[in-house]
Amino acid sequence: MTHDNMRWPVNVNVISMSQNSLLIFGPHNVVYGLSSHEKANTGFGSVGSHNVILQNVSIVYDPDGLDTPIDDRDINIYAPVQPATTAPVTNIGFESIQVNAMSQNSAVFVGDTKLTGMDTHEKDNVGYGWIYGNGNVEVGNVNVNYDPDGVDTIISDQDMKSSVFYSS
């Protein structure tokens, strides 16, 4: 069986993925010039299932004069090249891949992945946080996040990314 028509015995179970997370799956993957930028003000956060949340107060005060200026002028170059000779291929099959939680700016790659130009930037103001799992009880909390920036989260990401990949 060749690599192109191989049926992978893979089961994927992703429980939670937050912002700027990435899951790429397949025999041939090319990620070219991916950019992800985020600024989040979260007054309470995320809550999973079967949780009890009672009598909470969450306040996020973020009086920015200029909030999250992003300058992302990347130059991405992708140049696939066929090798002169092909090396033997080792195929690995996974019975199962389980991702219980991916936080921001994380990735899982499975397969022949060619990656160039991946950028991810994030700034969070979280007044409470994230609650993961089941059966949690949160009662009577008060959460305050005060972030009085004049200029908040300056992202200047001007770079040149070039990659040469040898295709099999």
TALIN-V360138 format. One record per backbone hydrogen bond with DSSP energy under -1.0 kcal/mol. CO is the residue of the C=O (numbers start at 1). NH is the residue of the N-H. E is the energy in kcal/mol with one decimal. If there is no record, write none. Layout:
co,nh,e
CO,NH,E
CO,NH,E
//
This chain:
co,nh,e
8,10,-1.9
11,97,-2.7
13,99,-2.1
16,102,-1.1
18,21,-1.2
22,108,-1.7
24,110,-1.8
27,112,-1.6
29,114,-2.9
31,116,-2.3
34,119,-2.3
36,121,-2.1
38,123,-1.5
40,125,-2.5
42,127,-3.2
46,131,-2.6
50,135,-1.1
52,138,-2.8
54,140,-1.8
57,143,-3.1
59,145,-2.4
61,147,-2.6
62,64,-2.0
66,152,-2.7
69,155,-2.5
71,157,-2.4
72,74,-1.0
75,161,-2.9
77,163,-1.6
79,165,-1.1
81,167,-2.2
97,13,-2.0
99,15,-2.5
102,18,-1.8
106,22,-1.5
108,24,-2.3
110,26,-1.2
111,113,-1.4
112,29,-2.6
114,31,-3.0
116,33,-1.9
119,36,-1.1
121,38,-1.5
123,40,-2.2
125,42,-3.4
136,52,-2.1
138,54,-2.3
141,57,-1.9
143,59,-2.5
145,61,-3.0
147,149,-1.7
150,66,-1.6
152,68,-2.7
155,71,-2.9
159,75,-1.8
161,77,-2.4
163,79,-1.6
165,81,-3.2
167,83,-1.0
//
